[in-house]
């Protein structure tokens, strides 16, 4: 799904009268809820209510002043300067009265006498001080990454114990206010995570002139400070150990025991009466959390596709390194990726292709389809002219290869390369020699061979790196043209994955039948070219 535009949810589980609102609100403030948690537990689902101007000032002005001390990374102005649709239209239920002001604004703030006033429902993560510092650290982190983006999405990690406190708060309200909350479930109330994203998302969006979009390739991951989950949730583990599958693990394993799923499962299984005996409702005042927020940002992988031709018989497809020593000076992969890296800074590139040719085999025709999976690129949007520029740089740097139709593709498009890996056909031309001159009769014999099924054991030349196996492959058709002396040209169409060299000379009987069997001669291959791969992909660049 993309940016949300829906303004209302049909369900309105909690509708309070003004009198009830006042009563519940006063009680929530009294027991230690911050102003935004008061709104959450009043059932307020208008996101605009949580994005009031005073909070925007708290978040924007001081944060911008702090950030102005660090030079901004130069980047093109991207996207719209308007706040994202997801921030303009966050209306989820009918608004019941105006947001509380006055005392509500001071609820949960540190008191003058220094008394701990940390919110009992959100650990004060929704307090302006925490929000402002999180925003500041997020903006700094994104700037330092030098990533370019015009849309973004958040991946927010909040304390697991919030699940526990949310549960305890609702049980308390059900007990205190009876029928008002009798039909309300935890999912009917906005979570801390939802409110936090809305509060921070809007100023973040405006700061970078970028829109919030759940399908964006640019992900900002935020981990908020957290209390000890074990300290708060240990009683759940004791009561329902089966809900915590990671409780039994070796010391070398560092899997989290108190995961959100595990805690939620234990809460679902525990009767309300048992819960209230084991955990205070309302929850106790927690210790203040630090302001540190962990921020990482990354673009999702970008995928490029194209076709390459290889004209050298002294060039491997991928880096050839044996015992830490480079055998070949470079490779097809490196000639392509070195140019890509100069245009698209990244952390890693994975090269994949539709099969591979040996070092001494040329790849001709339209070329061999290939894919580049680019991890953590600094940007994810590229124009046709940029692809043409990268392609031109590759082709002008060497005469050994040529790249065609370089283009951006989606992740789903990469499946094309894997589909039908063994059903594709390939056309070859080989220069061969025999221990005798070949005749027109030999040509006629070969041309009659159709859909020949071969049994091929793993070739001796690759047995050191591949398992011993026997595979069936098909030679669909062949033609033979005798040359002077004992040489001849062999043209053939085979199933993908056929060991062509071994079919020609037999590999000491490991491929049967072989071409030598049909010619009653000893045959070997001198040069081999791949003429065409039966995969019309990627399409011509538009």
C-alpha positions in Angstrom: 0.0 0.0 0.0 1.1 3.5 -0.7 0.5 6.7 1.2 -2.7 6.6 3.1 -5.6 8.9 2.1 -8.4 7.4 4.1 -9.8 9.9 6.7 -12.1 7.9 8.8 -12.4 4.4 10.2 -16.0 3.1 10.2 -15.7 1.6 13.6 -16.0 4.0 16.6 -15.5 1.7 19.6 -15.3 4.5 22.2 -17.6 7.5 22.2 -17.6 9.4 25.4 -19.8 12.3 26.5 -18.2 15.5 27.4 -18.9 14.8 31.1 -17.3 11.3 30.8 -14.4 12.7 28.9 -13.7 15.2 31.7 -14.0 12.5 34.4 -11.7 10.0 32.5 -9.2 12.7 31.5 -8.9 14.0 35.1 -8.3 10.5 36.3 -5.7 9.7 33.7 -3.7 12.8 34.5 -4.0 12.0 38.2 -2.5 8.5 37.9 0.4 9.8 35.7 -0.4 9.8 32.0 1.1 12.4 29.7 -1.2 14.5 27.6 -0.9 12.3 24.5 -1.6 9.1 26.4 -4.6 10.9 27.9 -5.9 11.4 24.4 -5.1 7.8 23.4 -7.1 6.4 26.3 -10.0 8.8 25.6 -10.3 7.0 22.3 -9.1 10.0 20.3 -8.3 8.9 16.8 -7.9 12.2 15.0 -4.2 12.3 14.1 -4.4 16.0 13.7 -5.2 16.3 17.4 -1.8 14.7 18.1 -0.1 17.2 15.8 -1.1 20.5 17.3 1.0 23.6 16.6 2.6 23.9 20.0 4.1 20.4 19.6 5.2 21.2 16.0 7.1 24.2 17.4 8.7 22.1 20.1 9.8 19.6 17.5 10.8 21.9 14.7 12.4 25.1 16.0 14.8 23.8 18.6 15.7 20.8 16.5 16.4 23.0 13.4 18.5 25.4 15.5 20.6 22.5 16.8 21.0 20.9 13.4 21.9 24.2 11.7 25.4 24.0 13.4 26.2 21.0 11.1 26.5 21.8 7.4 23.8 20.2 5.4 24.7 17.6 2.8 24.2 19.1 -0.7 21.5 17.2 -2.5 19.0 18.0 -5.2 15.6 19.2 -4.0 13.4 16.2 -4.3 9.7 15.7 -4.1 7.0 18.1 -2.8 7.5 20.6 0.0 3.9 19.7 1.2 3.5 17.3 4.1 2.8 13.8 3.0 -0.8 12.8 2.5 -0.4 10.4 5.3 0.1 13.3 7.6 -2.5 15.6 6.1 -5.4 13.2 6.3 -4.9 11.1 9.4 -8.5 11.1 10.6 -9.6 7.7 11.9 -12.8 8.3 13.9 -15.3 11.0 14.5 -13.8 13.7 16.6 -15.6 14.1 19.9 -14.7 17.6 21.1 -11.5 19.6 21.1 -8.2 18.4 22.4 -7.6 19.1 26.0 -5.4 22.2 26.7 -4.3 24.0 29.9 -3.5 21.3 32.5 -3.3 18.6 29.9 -0.3 20.4 28.4 1.6 20.2 31.6 0.6 16.6 32.4 3.6 14.3 32.7 6.1 17.2 32.5 8.9 17.3 35.2 7.7 19.1 38.3 9.6 21.9 39.9 10.6 19.9 42.9 12.3 17.3 40.7 9.8 14.6 41.3 9.7 11.8 38.7 6.8 12.4 36.4 7.6 9.8 33.7 4.4 8.8 32.0 3.1 5.4 33.2 1.8 4.4 29.8 4.5 5.4 27.3 7.7 6.0 29.5 7.4 9.6 28.3 8.4 8.6 24.8 5.6 10.9 23.6 6.8 13.8 25.6 8.2 16.8 23.5 11.7 16.4 25.0 12.0 12.8 23.9 10.3 13.5 20.5 12.5 16.5 19.8 15.7 14.6 20.6 14.6 11.6 18.5 13.9 13.9 15.6 17.2 15.6 16.0 19.1 12.3 16.0 17.1 11.0 13.0 17.8 14.1 10.9 21.5 14.0 11.8 21.7 10.3 11.0 20.0 10.7 7.6 22.3 13.6 6.7 25.4 11.7 7.6 24.3 8.8 5.4 24.3 11.1 2.4 21.3 9.2 1.0 19.1 10.9 -1.5 15.4 10.2 -1.4 12.0 11.8 -2.2 9.9 9.4 -0.1 10.5 7.4 3.1 9.1 4.9 5.5 9.7 4.3 9.2 10.7 1.0 10.9 10.1 1.8 14.5 11.2 -0.4 17.4 9.5 0.5 20.7 9.9 -1.1 24.2 8.2 -4.5 24.4 7.0 -3.6 27.8 4.6 -1.0 26.2 2.4 -4.0 25.4 2.2 -4.9 29.0 1.4 -1.3 30.2 -1.2 -0.8 27.4 -2.9 -4.0 28.6 -2.7 -2.9 32.3 -4.1 0.5 31.5 -7.1 -0.8 29.6 -7.9 -3.3 32.4 -7.7 -0.5 34.9 -10.1 1.7 32.9 -12.5 -1.2 32.5 -12.5 -1.7 36.3 -12.7 2.1 37.1 -15.3 3.2 34.5 -17.2 0.0 33.9 -19.6 0.2 30.9 -17.7 3.1 29.2 -14.8 0.7 28.4 -16.6 -2.7 28.5 -16.6 -3.2 24.7 -13.2 -1.6 24.1 -10.2 -3.7 23.0 -6.6 -2.8 23.0 -6.5 -2.5 19.2 -9.3 0.1 19.4 -7.0 2.6 21.0 -4.0 4.2 19.1 -0.7 2.7 20.2 2.3 4.6 21.2 4.0 3.6 18.0 1.2 5.0 15.8 1.2 8.3 17.7 5.0 8.6 17.7 5.2 8.0 13.9 2.6 10.7 13.3 4.2 13.3 15.6 7.7 12.8 14.3 6.8 11.9 10.7 5.3 15.3 9.8 8.3 17.5 10.8 10.7 14.9 9.4 8.8 15.0 6.1 8.9 18.8 5.9 12.6 19.0 6.8 13.6 16.8 3.9 10.8 17.8 1.5 10.0 14.1 1.2 6.7 12.2 1.5 5.8 9.3 3.7 5.0 6.2 1.7 4.8 2.6 3.0 6.1 1.3 -0.3 9.1 3.6 -0.3 12.5 2.0 -0.9 14.1 4.3 1.7 13.8 3.0 5.2 14.6 4.9 8.4 15.0 2.5 11.3 14.6 3.9 14.7 15.1 2.1 18.0 13.8 4.0 21.0 15.3 3.6 24.4 13.9 0.7 26.4 13.7 -0.4 30.0 14.6 -4.0 30.8 11.9 -6.2 29.3 12.9 -9.0 31.7 12.3 -6.8 34.7 8.7 -6.0 33.7 7.7 -9.2 31.9 9.4 -11.9 33.9 6.1 -13.0 35.5 4.7 -13.7 32.1 7.6 -16.1 31.3 7.0 -17.8 34.6 3.3 -18.2 34.1 3.4 -19.2 30.4 6.9 -20.5 29.4 5.4 -22.0 26.2 4.8 -18.5 24.9 8.6 -17.8 24.9 10.3 -20.3 22.5 13.6 -18.5 22.8 13.9 -19.2 26.6 16.0 -22.3 25.9 19.1 -21.4 23.9 22.8 -21.9 24.1 25.0 -19.1 25.5 26.4 -18.5 22.0 22.9 -17.7 20.8 21.7 -14.2 21.4 18.0 -14.5 20.5 15.7 -12.1 22.3 13.5 -14.0 24.8 10.9 -11.3 25.5 9.8 -10.6 21.9 6.7 -8.6 21.1 5.0 -11.8 19.8 5.9 -13.8 22.9 4.7 -11.1 25.3 1.4 -10.6 23.3 0.8 -14.3 23.3 1.3 -14.6 27.0 -1.0 -11.7 27.6 -3.7 -13.2 25.4 -3.5 -16.5 27.3 -3.6 -15.0 30.8 -7.0 -14.4 32.4 -7.6 -10.8 33.5 -8.1 -11.8 37.1 -4.7 -13.5 37.1 -3.0 -10.6 35.5 -4.3 -8.0 38.0 -2.9 -10.2 40.8 0.5 -10.3 39.2 0.9 -6.8 37.8 -0.4 -3.4 39.2 -3.3 -1.9 37.3 -2.7 1.0 36.6 1.0 0.3 36.1 3.6 1.8 38.4 5.6 5.0 37.7 8.7 3.8 35.7 12.2 5.3 35.9 13.0 7.9 33.3 14.5 6.6 30.1 17.6 8.0 28.4 17.2 10.3 25.4 19.4 8.2 23.1 17.8 6.9 20.0 19.4 4.5 17.6 19.0 5.5 13.9 20.0 3.7 10.8 18.8 4.5 7.3 19.1 2.5 4.1 17.7 2.2 0.6 16.3 -1.2 -0.2 18.3 -3.0 -2.8 18.2 -1.7 -6.4 18.2 -4.1 -9.3 19.7 -3.5 -12.7 19.5 -5.8 -15.7 21.2 -5.9 -19.0 23.0 -8.1 -21.5 26.7 -8.5 -22.0 28.8 -9.7 -24.9 32.3 -11.1 -24.3 34.8 -10.9 -27.1 38.0 -12.1 -25.2 39.1 -15.7 -24.8 41.2 -14.7 -21.8 38.5 -13.3 -19.6 36.6 -15.1 -16.8 33.0 -14.2 -16.1 33.6 -13.7 -12.3 36.8 -13.0 -10.4 39.1 -16.0 -10.6 41.1 -16.3 -7.4 42.9 -19.5 -6.4 44.7 -19.8 -3.1 44.4 -16.1 -2.5 46.1 -15.4 -5.9 44.4 -13.7 -8.7 44.6 -15.9 -11.9 43.0 -13.4 -14.3 43.6 -9.6 -14.2 39.9 -8.8 -14.3 36.5 -10.3 -15.1 33.2 -9.5 -16.8 31.7 -8.9 -13.4 34.4 -6.4 -12.4 34.4 -4.5 -15.7 30.7 -4.0 -15.2 30.4 -3.3 -11.5 33.4 -0.9 -11.3 31.6 1.5 -13.5 28.3 1.1 -11.6 30.0 1.8 -8.3 31.3 5.1 -9.5 27.8 6.2 -10.4 25.9 4.4 -7.6 27.8 4.3 -4.2 26.8 1.2 -2.3 27.9 -1.4 0.2 27.9 -4.5 -2.0 26.9 -5.7 -5.5 25.8 -9.3 -6.3 26.2 -10.3 -9.9 23.9 -13.0 -11.5 23.6 -14.2 -15.0 21.7 -16.6 -17.2 24.4 -19.3 -17.2 28.1 -18.7 -17.6 30.7 -19.2 -20.3 34.2 -20.6 -19.8 37.2 -18.2 -19.8 38.1 -19.2 -23.4 34.5 -19.0 -24.7 33.1 -15.9 -26.4 29.6 -14.6 -25.8 28.2 -13.1 -29.0 24.9 -12.2 -30.5 22.6 -10.0 -28.3 24.6 -11.1 -25.3 23.9 -12.9 -22.0 21.2 -11.5 -19.6 22.6 -10.5 -16.2 21.3 -8.9 -13.0 23.1 -6.6 -10.5 21.6 -6.6 -7.0 22.9 -3.4 -5.4 22.8 -3.3 -1.6 22.4 0.0 0.4 22.7 2.3 -2.6 22.8 6.0 -1.7 19.9 6.6 -3.9 17.3 4.5 -5.7 15.9 6.5 -8.6 17.7 6.6 -11.9 16.9 8.0 -15.3 17.3 6.4 -18.7 20.1 8.8 -19.5 22.0 7.7 -16.3 21.7 4.1 -17.4 23.0 5.1 -20.9 25.9 7.0 -19.3 26.9 4.0 -17.2 26.6 1.7 -20.1 28.7 4.0 -22.3 31.4 4.2 -19.6 31.6 0.4 -19.4 31.9 0.0 -23.2 34.4 2.7 -23.7 36.7 1.4 -21.0 37.4 -2.0 -22.7 37.1 -3.9 -26.0 36.7 -7.2 -24.2 33.0 -6.8 -23.3 30.0 -4.8 -24.4 26.9 -4.1 -22.3 23.4 -3.5 -23.9 20.0 -2.4 -22.6 21.1 -1.6 -19.0 18.0 -0.7 -17.0 16.4 -0.6 -13.6 14.1 -3.5 -12.9 11.9 -4.6 -9.9 12.8 -7.4 -7.5 10.0 -9.5 -9.0 11.5 -9.2 -12.4 14.6 -11.0 -11.3 12.7 -14.2 -11.2 12.7 -14.3 -15.0 16.4 -15.2 -14.8 15.6 -18.3 -12.7 12.5 -19.4 -14.5 13.2 -22.2 -17.0 16.9 -22.3 -16.3 17.2 -25.8 -17.7 14.5 -25.4 -20.4 16.1 -22.5 -22.3 17.9 -23.2 -25.5 21.3 -22.0 -26.5 23.0 -21.8 -29.9 26.7 -22.5 -30.3 29.3 -22.4 -33.0 32.5 -24.4 -32.5 35.7 -24.8 -34.4 36.7 -28.4 -34.1 39.3 -30.8 -35.4 39.3 -34.6 -36.0 41.9 -37.3 -36.6 40.8 -37.4 -40.2 39.3 -35.1 -42.9 35.5 -35.0 -42.7 33.3 -35.5 -45.7 29.9 -34.5 -47.0 28.7 -37.8 -45.8 29.7 -36.8 -42.3 27.8 -33.6 -42.6 24.7 -35.5 -43.7 25.0 -37.9 -40.7 25.2 -35.0 -38.3 22.4 -33.0 -39.8 20.0 -35.9 -39.3 20.5 -35.9 -35.6 17.5 -34.4 -33.8 16.5 -34.2 -30.1 19.5 -36.3 -29.0 19.4 -37.1 -25.3 22.8 -37.1 -23.7 23.9 -38.6 -20.4 26.6 -36.4 -19.0 28.6 -37.0 -15.8 30.2 -34.1 -14.1 33.2 -33.2 -16.4 36.6 -34.0 -15.1 37.7 -30.4 -15.6 35.1 -29.1 -13.0 35.0 -32.2 -10.7 37.2 -30.5 -8.2 34.5 -27.9 -7.5 31.2 -29.7 -8.3 29.6 -32.9 -7.0 29.7 -36.0 -9.1 26.4 -36.4 -10.8 24.9 -37.6 -14.0 22.4 -35.4 -15.9 20.4 -35.7 -19.0 20.6 -32.9 -21.6 19.3 -32.5 -25.1 21.0 -31.6 -28.3 18.1 -30.4 -30.5 19.9 -30.0 -33.8 23.3 -29.8 -35.4 25.1 -29.0 -38.7 28.7 -29.6 -39.7 30.8 -27.8 -42.3 34.1 -29.4 -43.2 37.1 -27.0 -43.6 40.6 -27.5 -45.0 42.6 -30.3 -43.4 41.0 -32.0 -40.5 39.1 -29.0 -39.2 35.4 -28.3 -39.3 32.7 -25.9 -38.0 30.0 -27.3 -35.8 26.7 -25.4 -35.2 24.4 -26.8 -32.6 21.3 -25.9 -30.5 21.2 -27.4 -27.1 19.3 -27.4 -23.8 20.7 -24.9 -21.3 23.3 -26.6 -19.1 24.7 -28.9 -21.7 28.5 -29.4 -21.5 29.3 -28.7 -25.2 33.0 -29.3 -25.0 32.4 -32.7 -23.4 29.8 -33.6 -26.0 32.3 -33.0 -28.8 35.2 -35.1 -27.4 33.4 -37.4 -25.0 35.3 -36.6 -21.9 36.8 -40.2 -21.7 33.4 -41.7 -22.0 31.7 -39.6 -19.4 29.4 -38.1 -21.9 27.4 -40.5 -24.1 26.8 -40.5 -26.9 29.4 -38.0 -28.1 30.0 -36.4 -31.5 33.0 -38.7 -32.0 30.7 -41.7 -31.6 28.7 -40.6 -34.6 31.7 -39.7 -36.7 33.7 -42.8 -35.7 36.6 -40.4 -35.2 38.6 -38.8 -32.4 37.3 -35.2 -32.2 38.3 -32.2 -30.1 37.2 -28.6 -29.8 39.5 -25.7 -30.7 37.3 -22.7 -30.1 33.7 -22.2 -28.9 31.3 -19.3 -29.2 27.9 -18.9 -27.7 25.8 -17.3 -30.5 22.4 -16.9 -28.8 20.6 -17.5 -25.5 16.9 -18.2 -25.9 15.8 -15.6 -23.3 14.3 -12.4 -24.8 15.0 -10.5 -21.6 15.5 -7.8 -20.5 13.4 -6.0 -23.1 15.0 -3.2 -25.2 15.6 -0.1 -23.1 12.8 2.5 -23.8 
